[in-house]
Amino acid sequence: AHWLGSAAALAVGTLAAAALQGCRGFRESSASVGDDICWGTKKKVCDILQEEWGICMWNWRYGNIDGNSQKLCIRTDCSGLNPTACDLHEEMCTWASDTGDGRASCVARKKWPVSFPTELCFGKRLAACSQQDGCLFDNVTHLPDGYVNADAGKDGGNVSCIPQNCSGLNRPACDLHPERCMWRADSDSDLACRPVDD
């Protein structure tokens, strides 16, 4: 039931982004698999998704060239990009031959833990987290090297409250909770973080 609630919230966010774009499709290229939120998004919408939720980022390397616009907005964790798309965003992403799950995939050079939608659990401290349906507090004592997020808190407190079903966590956030969550690279990037026992 909790997974369905998170999936529904993710679907609402996706539909809202589609409406802002003039209802055009997200998946315009095979260069990104499973990213129905960022890939193909116009700059204005990408900026909103970056500022409000931190889930997307715009690659300034190509500026505002309209011809490249469908390839400029990517997930902050670079998940779903194939090798060609990963190379296109080499300042932000890198191709890793083994990311801990035995698979090669594109990963972010700087790990930015986010959850979409964030208002459900992420950012809540212990007391507020324990009162929120569908959330659990899995204490992150500190952020490991390579993690950047001004909102995360140096002690990791702001990334300790997560959905019970792990849904909506990006790869860096998912990796912070190895006892509870596991990144399934064979799944769509938007829903790849799943419970360990799932």
QUILINJO-V971627 format. One record per backbone hydrogen bond with DSSP energy under -0.5 kcal/mol. NH is the residue of the N-H (numbers start at 1). CO is the residue of the C=O. Records with the same first field share a line. If there is no record, write none. Layout:
# QUILINJO-V971627
NH->CO + CO
This chain:
# QUILINJO-V971627
5->1
6->2
7->3
8->4
9->5
10->6
11->7
12->8
13->9
14->10
15->11
16->12
17->13
18->14
19->15
20->16
21->17
22->19
23->18
28->26
32->29
33->80
34->32
36->34
40->70
41->38
46->42
47->43
48->44
49->45
50->46
51->47
52->48
53->49
54->49 + 50
55->49
57->74
59->72
60->58
62->59
63->60
65->62
66->64
68->65
69->66
71->68
72->69
73->69
74->57 + 72
76->55
78->75
81->78
82->31
86->82
87->83
88->84
89->85 + 86
90->87
92->89
93->89
94->107
96->94 + 105
99->103
105->96
106->81
107->94
108->77
109->92
110->92
111->146
112->110
113->111
116->168
120->117
123->158
124->121
129->125
130->126
131->127
132->129
133->131
135->132
136->162
138->136 + 160
139->137
141->139
143->154
147->144
148->111
152->149
153->149
156->153
158->152
159->156
160->157
162->136 + 160
164->134
166->163
169->166
170->114
174->170
175->171
176->172 + 173
177->174
178->175
180->177
181->177
182->194
184->182 + 192
185->183
187->184
189->33
190->34
191->188
192->189
194->182 + 192
196->180
198->195
